[in-house]
Amino acid sequence: MSRKVNPKQDQGILPEYDFSHAVRGKHHEAYATGNNVIFLEPDLATVFKDSESVNRVLRLLLDLAKENASTDRPRAAKRRPGTG
């Protein structure tokens, strides 16, 4: 069944937008369950093929950040501008 386009409704859509392969409600289930849907830039999507690989790297990054932010070691004093 083909829907006719109402010209008045179509005014805000630019001609370069192509929705011919769009899927309505594609991420509806993920949103409904409370999961975050995150879109990766194409260069990152070539490296991170699935959620598991993204999660693994993010957990590693968090672990490294926690190690470096540890309160076990004294922090270096910040120098004030103009104090030598």
N, CA, C and O atoms as a Tinker XYZ file with bonds, in Angstrom:
   336  protein
     1  N      0.835000   -1.157000    0.000000    73     2
     2  CA     0.000000    0.000000    0.000000    64     1     3
     3  C      0.895000    1.241000    0.000000    63     2     4     5
     4  O      1.829000    1.327000    0.798000    81     3
     5  N      0.631000    2.162000   -0.849000    73     3     6
     6  CA     1.439000    3.367000   -0.984000    64     5     7
     7  C      0.721000    4.539000   -0.343000    63     6     8     9
     8  O     -0.463000    4.766000   -0.593000    81     7
     9  N      1.439000    5.276000    0.480000    73     7    10
    10  CA     0.856000    6.475000    1.094000    64     9    11
    11  C      1.158000    7.683000    0.242000    63    10    12    13
    12  O      2.259000    7.824000   -0.289000    81    11
    13  N      0.186000    8.545000    0.113000    73    11    14
    14  CA     0.409000    9.788000   -0.616000    64    13    15
    15  C      1.009000   10.804000    0.338000    63    14    16    17
    16  O      0.625000   10.882000    1.505000    81    15
    17  N      1.951000   11.580000   -0.169000    73    15    18
    18  CA     2.626000   12.585000    0.637000    64    17    19
    19  C      1.845000   13.870000    0.605000    63    18    20    21
    20  O      1.488000   14.367000   -0.463000    81    19
    21  N      1.579000   14.409000    1.775000    73    19    22
    22  CA     0.897000   15.687000    1.888000    64    21    23
    23  C      1.956000   16.774000    1.730000    63    22    24    25
    24  O      2.854000   16.867000    2.567000    81    23
    25  N      1.881000   17.597000    0.688000    73    23    26
    26  CA     2.908000   18.614000    0.459000    64    25    27
    27  C      3.080000   19.571000    1.640000    63    26    28    29
    28  O      4.185000   20.060000    1.872000    81    27
    29  N      2.020000   19.843000    2.381000    73    27    30
    30  CA     2.124000   20.752000    3.522000    64    29    31
    31  C      2.949000   20.118000    4.652000    63    30    32    33
    32  O      3.689000   20.816000    5.344000    81    31
    33  N      2.824000   18.817000    4.837000    73    31    34
    34  CA     3.593000   18.133000    5.877000    64    33    35
    35  C      5.043000   17.958000    5.468000    63    34    36    37
    36  O      5.913000   17.852000    6.332000    81    35
    37  N      5.324000   17.925000    4.188000    73    35    38
    38  CA     6.649000   17.618000    3.668000    64    37    39
    39  C      7.571000   18.837000    3.616000    63    38    40    41
    40  O      8.725000   18.701000    3.210000    81    39
    41  N      7.108000   20.009000    4.009000    73    39    42
    42  CA     7.891000   21.229000    3.864000    64    41    43
    43  C      9.179000   21.233000    4.689000    63    42    44    45
    44  O     10.163000   21.851000    4.280000    81    43
    45  N      9.194000   20.558000    5.840000    73    43    46
    46  CA    10.380000   20.585000    6.692000    64    45    47
    47  C     11.416000   19.541000    6.341000    63    46    48    49
    48  O     12.488000   19.522000    6.946000    81    47
    49  N     11.136000   18.674000    5.390000    73    47    50
    50  CA    12.068000   17.610000    5.031000    64    49    51
    51  C     12.853000   18.026000    3.787000    63    50    52    53
    52  O     12.276000   18.330000    2.743000    81    51
    53  N     14.160000   18.031000    3.920000    73    51    54
    54  CA    15.011000   18.426000    2.806000    64    53    55
    55  C     15.058000   17.325000    1.752000    63    54    56    57
    56  O     14.896000   16.150000    2.080000    81    55
    57  N     15.274000   17.685000    0.508000    73    55    58
    58  CA    15.283000   16.685000   -0.566000    64    57    59
    59  C     16.389000   15.635000   -0.422000    63    58    60    61
    60  O     16.242000   14.518000   -0.917000    81    59
    61  N     17.493000   15.979000    0.248000    73    59    62
    62  CA    18.594000   15.021000    0.377000    64    61    63
    63  C     18.336000   13.950000    1.445000    63    62    64    65
    64  O     19.096000   12.986000    1.542000    81    63
    65  N     17.285000   14.106000    2.238000    73    63    66
    66  CA    16.933000   13.072000    3.214000    64    65    67
    67  C     16.309000   11.889000    2.483000    63    66    68    69
    68  O     15.352000   12.049000    1.726000    81    67
    69  N     16.851000   10.724000    2.714000    73    67    70
    70  CA    16.338000    9.525000    2.048000    64    69    71
    71  C     15.833000    8.549000    3.097000    63    70    72    73
    72  O     16.627000    7.922000    3.798000    81    71
    73  N     14.545000    8.422000    3.205000    73    71    74
    74  CA    13.932000    7.503000    4.161000    64    73    75
    75  C     13.389000    6.255000    3.473000    63    74    76    77
    76  O     12.582000    5.531000    4.055000    81    75
    77  N     13.820000    6.000000    2.253000    73    75    78
    78  CA    13.276000    4.882000    1.498000    64    77    79
    79  C     13.605000    3.530000    2.138000    63    78    80    81
    80  O     12.884000    2.556000    1.919000    81    79
    81  N     14.684000    3.458000    2.927000    73    79    82
    82  CA    15.049000    2.202000    3.587000    64    81    83
    83  C     14.868000    2.287000    5.107000    63    82    84    85
    84  O     15.385000    1.448000    5.844000    81    83
    85  N     14.153000    3.278000    5.559000    73    83    86
    86  CA    13.946000    3.473000    6.997000    64    85    87
    87  C     13.053000    2.377000    7.569000    63    86    88    89
    88  O     12.197000    1.819000    6.882000    81    87
    89  N     13.280000    2.090000    8.839000    73    87    90
    90  CA    12.471000    1.098000    9.539000    64    89    91
    91  C     11.816000    1.801000   10.715000    63    90    92    93
    92  O     12.501000    2.265000   11.626000    81    91
    93  N     10.511000    1.879000   10.698000    73    91    94
    94  CA     9.787000    2.554000   11.767000    64    93    95
    95  C      9.886000    1.750000   13.061000    63    94    96    97
    96  O      9.638000    0.544000   13.072000    81    95
    97  N     10.251000    2.427000   14.148000    73    95    98
    98  CA    10.313000    1.782000   15.458000    64    97    99
    99  C     11.486000    0.835000   15.633000    63    98   100   101
   100  O     11.435000   -0.054000   16.482000    81    99
   101  N     12.534000    1.004000   14.855000    73    99   102
   102  CA    13.673000    0.089000   14.878000    64   101   103
   103  C     14.278000   -0.061000   16.270000    63   102   104   105
   104  O     14.676000   -1.162000   16.652000    81   103
   105  N     14.352000    1.017000   17.025000    73   103   106
   106  CA    14.983000    0.996000   18.351000    64   105   107
   107  C     13.965000    1.095000   19.483000    63   106   108   109
   108  O     14.341000    1.301000   20.637000    81   107
   109  N     12.703000    0.954000   19.167000    73   107   110
   110  CA    11.640000    1.101000   20.157000    64   109   111
   111  C     11.814000    0.140000   21.338000    63   110   112   113
   112  O     11.699000    0.557000   22.491000    81   111
   113  N     12.087000   -1.123000   21.068000    73   111   114
   114  CA    12.213000   -2.108000   22.149000    64   113   115
   115  C     13.365000   -1.771000   23.088000    63   114   116   117
   116  O     13.222000   -1.883000   24.305000    81   115
   117  N     14.501000   -1.362000   22.541000    73   115   118
   118  CA    15.655000   -1.012000   23.378000    64   117   119
   119  C     15.338000    0.190000   24.262000    63   118   120   121
   120  O     15.688000    0.199000   25.442000    81   119
   121  N     14.681000    1.201000   23.704000    73   119   122
   122  CA    14.298000    2.358000   24.508000    64   121   123
   123  C     13.313000    1.947000   25.601000    63   122   124   125
   124  O     13.421000    2.400000   26.740000    81   123
   125  N     12.370000    1.104000   25.261000    73   123   126
   126  CA    11.335000    0.691000   26.206000    64   125   127
   127  C     11.912000   -0.094000   27.377000    63   126   128   129
   128  O     11.388000   -0.012000   28.488000    81   127
   129  N     12.988000   -0.858000   27.148000    73   127   130
   130  CA    13.584000   -1.647000   28.230000    64   129   131
   131  C     14.556000   -0.825000   29.065000    63   130   132   133
   132  O     15.083000   -1.315000   30.064000    81   131
   133  N     14.795000    0.405000   28.670000    73   131   134
   134  CA    15.687000    1.263000   29.438000    64   133   135
   135  C     17.129000    1.184000   28.994000    63   134   136   137
   136  O     17.987000    1.815000   29.611000    81   135
   137  N     17.430000    0.438000   27.953000    73   135   138
   138  CA    18.791000    0.375000   27.428000    64   137   139
   139  C     19.111000    1.661000   26.687000    63   138   140   141
   140  O     18.226000    2.317000   26.137000    81   139
   141  N     20.370000    2.003000   26.682000    73   139   142
   142  CA    20.805000    3.162000   25.914000    64   141   143
   143  C     21.131000    2.720000   24.500000    63   142   144   145
   144  O     21.829000    1.726000   24.301000    81   143
   145  N     20.639000    3.437000   23.541000    73   143   146
   146  CA    20.991000    3.186000   22.157000    64   145   147
   147  C     22.023000    4.241000   21.785000    63   146   148   149
   148  O     21.755000    5.441000   21.835000    81   147
   149  N     23.199000    3.774000   21.415000    73   147   150
   150  CA    24.294000    4.687000   21.104000    64   149   151
   151  C     24.738000    4.439000   19.679000    63   150   152   153
   152  O     24.927000    3.293000   19.272000    81   151
   153  N     24.902000    5.497000   18.927000    73   151   154
   154  CA    25.322000    5.390000   17.545000    64   153   155
   155  C     26.794000    5.766000   17.452000    63   154   156   157
   156  O     27.194000    6.855000   17.864000    81   155
   157  N     27.585000    4.868000   16.915000    73   155   158
   158  CA    29.010000    5.100000   16.762000    64   157   159
   159  C     29.292000    5.779000   15.428000    63   158   160   161
   160  O     28.585000    5.568000   14.442000    81   159
   161  N     30.324000    6.586000   15.419000    73   159   162
   162  CA    30.780000    7.161000   14.164000    64   161   163
   163  C     31.309000    6.016000   13.296000    63   162   164   165
   164  O     31.758000    5.000000   13.826000    81   163
   165  N     31.261000    6.169000   11.978000    73   163   166
   166  CA    31.656000    5.071000   11.089000    64   165   167
   167  C     33.058000    4.519000   11.352000    63   166   168   169
   168  O     33.261000    3.308000   11.271000    81   167
   169  N     34.024000    5.378000   11.664000    73   167   170
   170  CA    35.382000    4.881000   11.904000    64   169   171
   171  C     35.442000    4.019000   13.156000    63   170   172   173
   172  O     36.204000    3.053000   13.195000    81   171
   173  N     34.665000    4.342000   14.172000    73   171   174
   174  CA    34.631000    3.534000   15.386000    64   173   175
   175  C     33.832000    2.246000   15.165000    63   174   176   177
   176  O     34.159000    1.204000   15.734000    81   175
   177  N     32.807000    2.319000   14.355000    73   175   178
   178  CA    31.985000    1.142000   14.077000    64   177   179
   179  C     32.779000    0.061000   13.354000    63   178   180   181
   180  O     32.440000   -1.119000   13.450000    81   179
   181  N     33.826000    0.443000   12.634000    73   179   182
   182  CA    34.655000   -0.571000   11.976000    64   181   183
   183  C     35.509000   -1.334000   12.982000    63   182   184   185
   184  O     35.897000   -2.475000   12.733000    81   183
   185  N     35.803000   -0.705000   14.119000    73   183   186
   186  CA    36.614000   -1.344000   15.155000    64   185   187
   187  C     35.739000   -2.098000   16.151000    63   186   188   189
   188  O     36.034000   -3.238000   16.507000    81   187
   189  N     34.671000   -1.460000   16.592000    73   187   190
   190  CA    33.781000   -2.046000   17.596000    64   189   191
   191  C     32.566000   -2.634000   16.893000    63   190   192   193
   192  O     31.626000   -1.919000   16.546000    81   191
   193  N     32.599000   -3.935000   16.691000    73   191   194
   194  CA    31.565000   -4.601000   15.898000    64   193   195
   195  C     30.291000   -4.902000   16.675000    63   194   196   197
   196  O     29.239000   -5.123000   16.075000    81   195
   197  N     30.373000   -4.913000   18.024000    73   195   198
   198  CA    29.198000   -5.279000   18.807000    64   197   199
   199  C     29.244000   -4.614000   20.177000    63   198   200   201
   200  O     30.247000   -4.007000   20.550000    81   199
   201  N     28.155000   -4.734000   20.918000    73   199   202
   202  CA    28.064000   -4.115000   22.248000    64   201   203
   203  C     29.114000   -4.668000   23.199000    63   202   204   205
   204  O     29.647000   -3.930000   24.028000    81   203
   205  N     29.413000   -5.948000   23.092000    73   203   206
   206  CA    30.387000   -6.566000   23.990000    64   205   207
   207  C     31.758000   -5.913000   23.866000    63   206   208   209
   208  O     32.414000   -5.655000   24.876000    81   207
   209  N     32.196000   -5.644000   22.647000    73   207   210
   210  CA    33.515000   -5.027000   22.468000    64   209   211
   211  C     33.540000   -3.596000   22.995000    63   210   212   213
   212  O     34.540000   -3.167000   23.571000    81   211
   213  N     32.461000   -2.860000   22.805000    73   211   214
   214  CA    32.390000   -1.490000   23.325000    64   213   215
   215  C     32.403000   -1.512000   24.848000    63   214   216   217
   216  O     33.136000   -0.748000   25.476000    81   215
   217  N     31.602000   -2.377000   25.434000    73   215   218
   218  CA    31.545000   -2.470000   26.899000    64   217   219
   219  C     32.888000   -2.872000   27.488000    63   218   220   221
   220  O     33.292000   -2.338000   28.522000    81   219
   221  N     33.585000   -3.804000   26.849000    73   219   222
   222  CA    34.886000   -4.256000   27.344000    64   221   223
   223  C     35.883000   -3.088000   27.397000    63   222   224   225
   224  O     36.591000   -2.912000   28.389000    81   223
   225  N     35.931000   -2.305000   26.337000    73   223   226
   226  CA    36.865000   -1.174000   26.287000    64   225   227
   227  C     36.458000   -0.084000   27.277000    63   226   228   229
   228  O     37.322000    0.510000   27.923000    81   227
   229  N     35.173000    0.187000   27.406000    73   227   230
   230  CA    34.734000    1.204000   28.365000    64   229   231
   231  C     35.045000    0.794000   29.800000    63   230   232   233
   232  O     35.436000    1.632000   30.612000    81   231
   233  N     34.872000   -0.498000   30.123000    73   231   234
   234  CA    35.215000   -0.973000   31.474000    64   233   235
   235  C     36.712000   -0.859000   31.734000    63   234   236   237
   236  O     37.126000   -0.485000   32.831000    81   235
   237  N     37.524000   -1.179000   30.731000    73   235   238
   238  CA    38.969000   -1.035000   30.858000    64   237   239
   239  C     39.336000    0.432000   31.096000    63   238   240   241
   240  O     40.173000    0.735000   31.947000    81   239
   241  N     38.721000    1.322000   30.358000    73   239   242
   242  CA    38.968000    2.755000   30.519000    64   241   243
   243  C     38.574000    3.225000   31.917000    63   242   244   245
   244  O     39.293000    4.014000   32.529000    81   243
   245  N     37.445000    2.749000   32.422000    73   243   246
   246  CA    37.027000    3.110000   33.780000    64   245   247
   247  C     38.010000    2.593000   34.824000    63   246   248   249
   248  O     38.340000    3.302000   35.775000    81   247
   249  N     38.478000    1.355000   34.647000    73   247   250
   250  CA    39.463000    0.793000   35.575000    64   249   251
   251  C     40.747000    1.618000   35.571000    63   250   252   253
   252  O     41.313000    1.895000   36.628000    81   251
   253  N     41.202000    2.006000   34.395000    73   251   254
   254  CA    42.413000    2.821000   34.301000    64   253   255
   255  C     42.209000    4.189000   34.947000    63   254   256   257
   256  O     43.101000    4.701000   35.623000    81   255
   257  N     41.047000    4.769000   34.739000    73   255   258
   258  CA    40.755000    6.075000   35.330000    64   257   259
   259  C     40.726000    5.975000   36.850000    63   258   260   261
   260  O     41.221000    6.864000   37.541000    81   259
   261  N     40.146000    4.892000   37.375000    73   259   262
   262  CA    40.099000    4.699000   38.830000    64   261   263
   263  C     41.496000    4.524000   39.398000    63   262   264   265
   264  O     41.807000    5.062000   40.461000    81   263
   265  N     42.345000    3.775000   38.698000    73   263   266
   266  CA    43.732000    3.587000   39.152000    64   265   267
   267  C     44.468000    4.916000   39.224000    63   266   268   269
   268  O     45.181000    5.191000   40.189000    81   267
   269  N     44.288000    5.736000   38.198000    73   267   270
   270  CA    45.000000    7.011000   38.136000    64   269   271
   271  C     44.427000    8.057000   39.064000    63   270   272   273
   272  O     45.114000    9.021000   39.400000    81   271
   273  N     43.195000    7.894000   39.485000    73   271   274
   274  CA    42.566000    8.852000   40.388000    64   273   275
   275  C     42.630000    8.373000   41.830000    63   274   276   277
   276  O     41.964000    8.930000   42.703000    81   275
   277  N     43.418000    7.356000   42.078000    73   275   278
   278  CA    43.516000    6.771000   43.410000    64   277   279
   279  C     43.987000    7.801000   44.429000    63   278   280   281
   280  O     44.820000    8.656000   44.129000    81   279
   281  N     43.442000    7.706000   45.636000    73   279   282
   282  CA    43.837000    8.635000   46.703000    64   281   283
   283  C     45.015000    8.092000   47.505000    63   282   284   285
   284  O     45.434000    8.711000   48.483000    81   283
   285  N     45.554000    6.940000   47.102000    73   283   286
   286  CA    46.680000    6.334000   47.815000    64   285   287
   287  C     47.961000    7.136000   47.681000    63   286   288   289
   288  O     48.805000    7.102000   48.577000    81   287
   289  N     48.119000    7.830000   46.623000    73   287   290
   290  CA    49.367000    8.562000   46.405000    64   289   291
   291  C     49.113000   10.070000   46.470000    63   290   292   293
   292  O     48.042000   10.542000   46.087000    81   291
   293  N     50.085000   10.805000   46.946000    73   291   294
   294  CA    49.895000   12.266000   47.025000    64   293   295
   295  C     49.875000   12.877000   45.636000    63   294   296   297
   296  O     50.591000   12.445000   44.733000    81   295
   297  N     49.052000   13.874000   45.492000    73   295   298
   298  CA    48.969000   14.577000   44.213000    64   297   299
   299  C     50.037000   15.650000   44.145000    63   298   300   301
   300  O     50.426000   16.228000   45.161000    81   299
   301  N     50.497000   15.903000   42.955000    73   299   302
   302  CA    51.472000   16.977000   42.756000    64   301   303
   303  C     50.778000   18.311000   42.973000    63   302   304   305
   304  O     49.642000   18.508000   42.542000    81   303
   305  N     51.462000   19.217000   43.639000    73   303   306
   306  CA    50.892000   20.537000   43.899000    64   305   307
   307  C     50.797000   21.314000   42.597000    63   306   308   309
   308  O     51.704000   21.275000   41.766000    81   307
   309  N     49.694000   22.016000   42.435000    73   307   310
   310  CA    49.518000   22.852000   41.252000    64   309   311
   311  C     50.282000   24.145000   41.446000    63   310   312   313
   312  O     50.284000   24.726000   42.532000    81   311
   313  N     50.918000   24.581000   40.404000    73   311   314
   314  CA    51.642000   25.859000   40.469000    64   313   315
   315  C     50.702000   26.968000   40.068000    63   314   316   317
   316  O     49.936000   26.842000   39.112000    81   315
   317  N     50.769000   28.051000   40.803000    73   315   318
   318  CA    49.955000   29.217000   40.469000    64   317   319
   319  C     50.673000   30.046000   39.422000    63   318   320   321
   320  O     51.899000   30.148000   39.436000    81   319
   321  N     49.908000   30.639000   38.511000    73   319   322
   322  CA    50.531000   31.508000   37.503000    64   321   323
   323  C     51.282000   32.651000   38.177000    63   322   324   325
   324  O     50.787000   33.265000   39.123000    81   323
   325  N     52.466000   32.921000   37.684000    73   323   326
   326  CA    53.255000   34.023000   38.185000    64   325   327
   327  C     54.044000   33.730000   39.449000    63   326   328   329
   328  O     54.608000   34.648000   40.045000    81   327
   329  N     54.099000   32.453000   39.880000    73   327   330
   330  CA    54.838000   32.145000   41.109000    64   329   331
   331  C     56.143000   31.413000   40.812000    63   330   332   333
   332  O     56.683000   30.711000   41.667000    81   331
   333  N     56.632000   31.584000   39.606000    73   331   334
   334  CA    57.940000   31.060000   39.326000    64   333   335
   335  C     57.990000   29.817000   38.636000    63   334   336
   336  O     59.076000   29.307000   38.361000    81   335
